[in-house]
Amino acid sequence: MMQKKILIVEDDPSLGFVIKDNLDRAGYEITLCSEGEAGEACFHAHTFDLVILDVMLPKKDGFAVAKSIRAINKEIPILFLTAKSMAEDKIEGFKIGGDDFIVKPFNMEELIYRIEVFLRRKSTHTYESLISFGETSIDFKNLELICAGTTTTLTQKEGDLLKLLIENQDKVLKREEILTSIWGDDDYFAGRSMDVFISKLRKYLKDDPTTNIVNYHGVGFKLETKSNSRI
């Protein structure tokens, strides 16, 4: 089995070495960069399975690097490392397309577990190629949403969330069900992230009058359509 390749961009040399050493021993192939521009260039030049970005980086911060990555790759998992625990920073990172935040100091076993979860989820997608609901269709293989003649490329997590809603059309999905299934956790920050992703999906679907994601306050969400199309 081929080693999974991980790009780490971390400007603290001691922490970077510790993370690289632990992930090397866990069986991953690691590339370590110490500043944002170098990390961005490395990503564009090579192929990786997952990216770990420190938020505060010299020359180009982690959020800017993540934007550059998402411009060409919607699927690869991006994990942010941050010394901050501010909700605003986390929400900004999720809006950019980050998949998770790990607050320093952190337990190395937790980091490895989170990496395993994202890589396992990435490798087990078995979506049908094209699904229709309402007046919208989505090509899950290429993560392309076609609504009112407009094609939007989704991130992997957006695709995962929409697929879950489609699979449970006209059924209220509880918040904790969605969070556990897609985020692997139902804490406060995961909940805020989910709300951001729901808002993004609503924006993508706004031109389809037959489709609506209904919020049942404090309970969960339901995808309602005037079509009986299902997965």
C-alpha beads as a LAMMPS data file, in Angstrom:
LAMMPS data file: protein, C-alpha beads

231 atoms
230 bonds

1 atom types
1 bond types

-500.0 500.0 xlo xhi
-500.0 500.0 ylo yhi
-500.0 500.0 zlo zhi

Masses

1 110.0

Atoms # bond

1 1 1 0.000 0.000 0.000
2 1 1 1.406 3.400 -1.003
3 1 1 2.265 5.850 1.739
4 1 1 -0.106 8.783 2.091
5 1 1 1.638 12.068 1.395
6 1 1 1.136 14.968 3.797
7 1 1 2.300 18.565 3.391
8 1 1 3.014 20.389 6.665
9 1 1 3.542 24.160 6.684
10 1 1 4.744 25.209 10.152
11 1 1 7.201 28.006 10.951
12 1 1 8.138 26.786 14.441
13 1 1 11.125 24.498 13.713
14 1 1 10.777 22.538 16.956
15 1 1 7.070 21.848 16.502
16 1 1 7.549 21.139 12.805
17 1 1 10.215 18.553 13.606
18 1 1 8.064 16.888 16.285
19 1 1 5.043 16.628 13.976
20 1 1 7.148 15.353 11.071
21 1 1 8.942 12.803 13.254
22 1 1 5.688 11.444 14.702
23 1 1 3.944 11.245 11.335
24 1 1 7.003 9.633 9.752
25 1 1 6.841 6.937 12.420
26 1 1 3.090 6.602 11.836
27 1 1 3.813 5.609 8.241
28 1 1 3.172 8.841 6.337
29 1 1 5.429 10.500 3.759
30 1 1 5.988 14.019 5.023
31 1 1 7.075 17.243 3.327
32 1 1 7.772 20.103 5.751
33 1 1 7.875 23.785 4.778
34 1 1 8.568 26.671 7.142
35 1 1 6.708 29.550 5.480
36 1 1 3.566 30.143 3.465
37 1 1 4.948 30.947 0.018
38 1 1 7.213 27.891 0.075
39 1 1 4.306 25.701 1.183
40 1 1 2.102 27.035 -1.588
41 1 1 4.785 26.459 -4.210
42 1 1 5.402 22.950 -2.910
43 1 1 1.700 22.112 -3.128
44 1 1 1.539 23.297 -6.725
45 1 1 4.620 21.271 -7.646
46 1 1 3.721 17.956 -6.017
47 1 1 0.774 15.707 -5.182
48 1 1 -0.459 15.334 -1.583
49 1 1 -3.279 13.522 0.212
50 1 1 -3.687 15.993 3.095
51 1 1 -2.366 19.425 4.113
52 1 1 -1.610 20.724 7.611
53 1 1 -1.289 24.530 7.775
54 1 1 -0.260 26.746 10.642
55 1 1 -2.495 29.822 10.576
56 1 1 0.226 32.332 11.490
57 1 1 2.970 31.954 8.877
58 1 1 5.626 34.343 7.544
59 1 1 5.280 35.823 4.033
60 1 1 1.828 34.264 3.483
61 1 1 -0.506 33.153 6.246
62 1 1 -2.271 29.797 6.401
63 1 1 -5.641 31.174 5.322
64 1 1 -4.124 32.693 2.172
65 1 1 -2.344 29.429 1.368
66 1 1 -5.602 27.508 1.894
67 1 1 -7.404 29.821 -0.541
68 1 1 -4.750 29.121 -3.155
69 1 1 -5.067 25.383 -2.586
70 1 1 -8.856 25.437 -2.778
71 1 1 -8.701 27.349 -6.066
72 1 1 -7.237 24.250 -7.726
73 1 1 -8.243 21.385 -5.419
74 1 1 -11.661 21.257 -3.719
75 1 1 -11.217 17.774 -2.313
76 1 1 -7.964 17.548 -0.362
77 1 1 -8.444 17.747 3.437
78 1 1 -6.956 20.868 5.031
79 1 1 -6.256 20.944 8.767
80 1 1 -5.332 24.235 10.425
81 1 1 -2.963 24.508 13.386
82 1 1 -3.590 27.569 15.526
83 1 1 -2.480 29.030 18.836
84 1 1 -5.793 30.865 18.987
85 1 1 -9.179 29.527 20.009
86 1 1 -11.232 32.501 18.797
87 1 1 -14.506 31.429 17.191
88 1 1 -14.121 34.124 14.523
89 1 1 -10.814 32.683 13.347
90 1 1 -12.256 29.188 13.113
91 1 1 -15.332 30.320 11.217
92 1 1 -13.113 32.240 8.773
93 1 1 -11.048 29.109 8.229
94 1 1 -14.128 26.988 7.592
95 1 1 -15.470 29.563 5.135
96 1 1 -12.221 29.360 3.182
97 1 1 -12.622 25.606 2.930
98 1 1 -10.675 24.217 5.881
99 1 1 -11.852 20.884 7.240
100 1 1 -10.686 21.066 10.835
101 1 1 -8.846 23.138 13.456
102 1 1 -6.338 21.849 15.994
103 1 1 -5.481 24.279 18.794
104 1 1 -1.937 24.356 20.148
105 1 1 -0.759 22.770 22.348
106 1 1 -2.278 19.502 21.164
107 1 1 -1.836 15.795 21.747
108 1 1 0.026 14.080 18.912
109 1 1 -2.261 11.051 19.137
110 1 1 -5.241 13.348 18.550
111 1 1 -3.587 14.816 15.444
112 1 1 -2.883 11.362 14.040
113 1 1 -6.458 10.263 14.781
114 1 1 -7.896 13.281 12.976
115 1 1 -5.622 12.670 9.991
116 1 1 -6.748 9.035 9.840
117 1 1 -10.413 10.069 9.950
118 1 1 -10.058 12.483 7.027
119 1 1 -7.952 10.150 4.899
120 1 1 -10.320 7.251 5.531
121 1 1 -13.321 9.396 4.639
122 1 1 -11.572 10.619 1.477
123 1 1 -10.797 7.068 0.336
124 1 1 -14.294 5.640 0.882
125 1 1 -16.400 7.961 -1.295
126 1 1 -18.543 5.769 -3.546
127 1 1 -20.924 8.321 -4.993
128 1 1 -23.083 7.748 -8.024
129 1 1 -21.977 9.946 -10.870
130 1 1 -25.056 12.135 -11.331
131 1 1 -27.971 12.715 -8.935
132 1 1 -30.985 14.967 -9.550
133 1 1 -33.263 16.598 -7.000
134 1 1 -35.775 19.356 -7.627
135 1 1 -34.485 21.225 -10.666
136 1 1 -30.864 20.709 -9.617
137 1 1 -28.345 17.977 -10.363
138 1 1 -24.992 17.151 -8.865
139 1 1 -22.096 15.226 -10.293
140 1 1 -20.611 13.779 -7.112
141 1 1 -17.684 12.218 -8.915
142 1 1 -16.434 15.659 -9.962
143 1 1 -18.172 17.569 -7.132
144 1 1 -20.040 19.788 -9.592
145 1 1 -23.450 21.213 -8.706
146 1 1 -25.610 22.317 -11.661
147 1 1 -28.381 24.715 -10.696
148 1 1 -30.308 27.016 -13.077
149 1 1 -27.609 26.621 -15.714
150 1 1 -24.813 27.557 -13.320
151 1 1 -22.127 25.045 -12.381
152 1 1 -20.506 25.333 -8.949
153 1 1 -17.572 23.197 -7.853
154 1 1 -18.073 22.023 -4.278
155 1 1 -15.516 21.177 -1.649
156 1 1 -15.498 17.578 -0.443
157 1 1 -17.207 18.515 2.807
158 1 1 -19.908 20.497 0.973
159 1 1 -20.493 17.422 -1.203
160 1 1 -20.621 15.140 1.842
161 1 1 -23.156 17.381 3.573
162 1 1 -25.368 17.739 0.495
163 1 1 -25.273 13.995 -0.119
164 1 1 -26.438 13.345 3.446
165 1 1 -29.317 15.800 3.016
166 1 1 -30.319 14.244 -0.325
167 1 1 -30.222 10.742 1.135
168 1 1 -32.630 11.939 3.823
169 1 1 -34.875 14.104 1.644
170 1 1 -38.050 15.305 3.406
171 1 1 -36.737 14.038 6.744
172 1 1 -35.483 16.241 9.571
173 1 1 -31.844 15.406 10.263
174 1 1 -30.866 16.285 13.815
175 1 1 -27.878 18.573 14.244
176 1 1 -25.957 15.962 16.210
177 1 1 -26.569 13.360 13.483
178 1 1 -25.098 15.639 10.824
179 1 1 -22.168 16.706 12.983
180 1 1 -21.224 13.172 13.980
181 1 1 -21.532 11.895 10.412
182 1 1 -19.707 14.712 8.593
183 1 1 -17.532 16.451 11.203
184 1 1 -16.910 13.487 13.497
185 1 1 -17.705 15.696 16.497
186 1 1 -20.680 17.679 17.796
187 1 1 -18.900 20.412 19.751
188 1 1 -19.606 24.150 19.540
189 1 1 -17.107 24.945 16.790
190 1 1 -18.222 22.027 14.631
191 1 1 -21.792 23.315 15.019
192 1 1 -20.781 26.790 13.901
193 1 1 -18.935 25.282 10.948
194 1 1 -22.009 23.285 9.952
195 1 1 -24.149 26.444 9.980
196 1 1 -21.633 28.110 7.646
197 1 1 -21.758 25.151 5.255
198 1 1 -25.574 25.062 5.299
199 1 1 -25.599 28.773 4.375
200 1 1 -23.211 28.092 1.488
201 1 1 -25.398 25.265 0.160
202 1 1 -28.467 27.508 0.363
203 1 1 -26.619 30.127 -1.658
204 1 1 -25.737 27.555 -4.327
205 1 1 -29.383 26.383 -4.486
206 1 1 -31.088 29.784 -4.309
207 1 1 -32.060 29.795 -8.008
208 1 1 -33.925 26.479 -7.745
209 1 1 -37.507 27.393 -6.648
210 1 1 -38.353 23.725 -6.032
211 1 1 -35.641 23.145 -3.433
212 1 1 -35.213 24.463 0.102
213 1 1 -33.055 23.560 3.096
214 1 1 -35.348 24.174 6.066
215 1 1 -33.902 25.035 9.461
216 1 1 -35.750 23.556 12.436
217 1 1 -34.297 25.848 15.081
218 1 1 -32.311 23.973 17.679
219 1 1 -33.280 20.634 16.144
220 1 1 -31.786 20.196 12.686
221 1 1 -32.304 20.597 8.938
222 1 1 -34.438 19.102 6.184
223 1 1 -33.987 19.183 2.414
224 1 1 -37.425 19.781 0.908
225 1 1 -38.084 19.475 -2.825
226 1 1 -41.175 19.499 -5.027
227 1 1 -39.705 16.556 -6.879
228 1 1 -39.727 12.961 -5.682
229 1 1 -36.239 12.308 -7.077
230 1 1 -34.062 10.515 -4.579
231 1 1 -30.634 8.933 -4.419

Bonds

1 1 1 2
2 1 2 3
3 1 3 4
4 1 4 5
5 1 5 6
6 1 6 7
7 1 7 8
8 1 8 9
9 1 9 10
10 1 10 11
11 1 11 12
12 1 12 13
13 1 13 14
14 1 14 15
15 1 15 16
16 1 16 17
17 1 17 18
18 1 18 19
19 1 19 20
20 1 20 21
21 1 21 22
22 1 22 23
23 1 23 24
24 1 24 25
25 1 25 26
26 1 26 27
27 1 27 28
28 1 28 29
29 1 29 30
30 1 30 31
31 1 31 32
32 1 32 33
33 1 33 34
34 1 34 35
35 1 35 36
36 1 36 37
37 1 37 38
38 1 38 39
39 1 39 40
40 1 40 41
41 1 41 42
42 1 42 43
43 1 43 44
44 1 44 45
45 1 45 46
46 1 46 47
47 1 47 48
48 1 48 49
49 1 49 50
50 1 50 51
51 1 51 52
52 1 52 53
53 1 53 54
54 1 54 55
55 1 55 56
56 1 56 57
57 1 57 58
58 1 58 59
59 1 59 60
60 1 60 61
61 1 61 62
62 1 62 63
63 1 63 64
64 1 64 65
65 1 65 66
66 1 66 67
67 1 67 68
68 1 68 69
69 1 69 70
70 1 70 71
71 1 71 72
72 1 72 73
73 1 73 74
74 1 74 75
75 1 75 76
76 1 76 77
77 1 77 78
78 1 78 79
79 1 79 80
80 1 80 81
81 1 81 82
82 1 82 83
83 1 83 84
84 1 84 85
85 1 85 86
86 1 86 87
87 1 87 88
88 1 88 89
89 1 89 90
90 1 90 91
91 1 91 92
92 1 92 93
93 1 93 94
94 1 94 95
95 1 95 96
96 1 96 97
97 1 97 98
98 1 98 99
99 1 99 100
100 1 100 101
101 1 101 102
102 1 102 103
103 1 103 104
104 1 104 105
105 1 105 106
106 1 106 107
107 1 107 108
108 1 108 109
109 1 109 110
110 1 110 111
111 1 111 112
112 1 112 113
113 1 113 114
114 1 114 115
115 1 115 116
116 1 116 117
117 1 117 118
118 1 118 119
119 1 119 120
120 1 120 121
121 1 121 122
122 1 122 123
123 1 123 124
124 1 124 125
125 1 125 126
126 1 126 127
127 1 127 128
128 1 128 129
129 1 129 130
130 1 130 131
131 1 131 132
132 1 132 133
133 1 133 134
134 1 134 135
135 1 135 136
136 1 136 137
137 1 137 138
138 1 138 139
139 1 139 140
140 1 140 141
141 1 141 142
142 1 142 143
143 1 143 144
144 1 144 145
145 1 145 146
146 1 146 147
147 1 147 148
148 1 148 149
149 1 149 150
150 1 150 151
151 1 151 152
152 1 152 153
153 1 153 154
154 1 154 155
155 1 155 156
156 1 156 157
157 1 157 158
158 1 158 159
159 1 159 160
160 1 160 161
161 1 161 162
162 1 162 163
163 1 163 164
164 1 164 165
165 1 165 166
166 1 166 167
167 1 167 168
168 1 168 169
169 1 169 170
170 1 170 171
171 1 171 172
172 1 172 173
173 1 173 174
174 1 174 175
175 1 175 176
176 1 176 177
177 1 177 178
178 1 178 179
179 1 179 180
180 1 180 181
181 1 181 182
182 1 182 183
183 1 183 184
184 1 184 185
185 1 185 186
186 1 186 187
187 1 187 188
188 1 188 189
189 1 189 190
190 1 190 191
191 1 191 192
192 1 192 193
193 1 193 194
194 1 194 195
195 1 195 196
196 1 196 197
197 1 197 198
198 1 198 199
199 1 199 200
200 1 200 201
201 1 201 202
202 1 202 203
203 1 203 204
204 1 204 205
205 1 205 206
206 1 206 207
207 1 207 208
208 1 208 209
209 1 209 210
210 1 210 211
211 1 211 212
212 1 212 213
213 1 213 214
214 1 214 215
215 1 215 216
216 1 216 217
217 1 217 218
218 1 218 219
219 1 219 220
220 1 220 221
221 1 221 222
222 1 222 223
223 1 223 224
224 1 224 225
225 1 225 226
226 1 226 227
227 1 227 228
228 1 228 229
229 1 229 230
230 1 230 231
